[in-house]
Amino acid sequence: MGGLLAQAQQMQAQLMAATDELATERVQGTAASGLVTATVTGTGELVSLDIRPEAVDPADGETLGDMVVAAIRDATGNATALAAERMGPLAGLGGGDPFGGAPGASGPAGFQ
C-alpha cells in the first residue's frame, strides 16, 4: 500500500510541475482575420488583448465585443490543446483540466 501512495505522490508532483510549466507558456488566438488577438497562458489566464484600429467601429460596438470574445475563445481553446499535449498521460489523474472547470467545461469560466 505504501508503494501505491508513493506512486500517487510522485504523479501529483509531476502534474503540479507540468501545470507550473504551462503557466509560463503563451498561446494566442485571433478573430476577424487577425484584427483582434488574445494572448493567454498555457493555463488559460488572459495576459493581453490586441485590437487593431480598423476593428473599431464607433457605430457598432457589439461586433467588436463579439470579435474579442471569439479571440479569447480561440486562445483558450489553443491553451486547452497545449495542456492536453503537455500533460499527456497525467491528464487522466483527475487534474487534466488546467482551468479547474466543471466537468464538460473548457476554458475559464464564461468562455466555454
N, C-alpha and C positions, 0 to 999 in steps of 0.2 A: 504494500500500500504506500510505503514511503517513496518508492521509486516513481509511482504514478504522480504523487504530489510534486516531487522534484521536476518531473517532466512538464507538468502543468505550469509550474512557476517559471520554468525556462521558456515555454511557449508564450506565456504572458509577457515576459521581459522582451522577447523578440517582437511581439505585437506592439508593445509600447515604443520600442526603438524604431520600428517601421512607421508608426504614427508620428513620432518626433521628426523623422526624416521627411515625411510628407509635408509637415508644417513649414518646411524651408523651401519646398518646391513652388514654382509659379506656373500657372496654367492660364491660357487666355481663351476667351470666347468672343465671337463677333456677331453683329447683326447688321442688316441693311448694307451688305457688301462692304463691310468694314467701317461704316460711318460711326458705329458705336462698338467699342472694345472694352470688355470687362476682364480684369485680371484677378484671379483668386489663388489662394494657397492650395496645396495638394489636399488639404483637409476642408476646403470649401469656404474659407474666410475671404470675403471681398477685400482686396487691398488697393485697387484702383479702378477708375472708370474714365475712359477717354471718349469724349463726344466731339466729333469733328463739327466745325461751324456750319457746314452745309446741311447737317442733320437737324438744325434748329429752325423751325418754322413758328414764329410767334403766334400765328393764327391756328396752329394745330399742335398743341402740347400733348394731346393724347397719343398721337403717333410716336412722338419722341419717348414717351413713357413706355409704350409697347416695345420699342427698339431696345431700351435699357433693360427691361425685363427679359427679352429674348437673348440679349448678350450675356446676362448673368446666368440664365438657364444653360446656355451653351457652355459657358466657362465651368459651372458646377458639374455639368454632365461630363466634361473632359476631366475634371478633378476626380469624379467618381470612377471613371475608366482607369485613370492613373493609379488610384488607390487599389483597385481590383488587381491591376497588373503587378504592382509592387508588393502587395500583401499575399498574393497567390494563395498558397495552402494555409496561410494564417487566417484568411478571411472566414473560414468555416468554424472558427473558435468562439463565435458569439460576439466578436468585436469587428466584424467585417465592414460595418458601416462607419466610415470615418466621421460622419456628420452626427452620429448618435441619434438618428431619427427613428421614428416608429417603424414597425415592420411595414414594408411596402413603400416607405418614403424614400426619396432620392434627393439628396441635397439638403441645404439648410432649410429651416422652417420657412414656409412661404414660397419656396422655389422648387416645387415638385415637378 
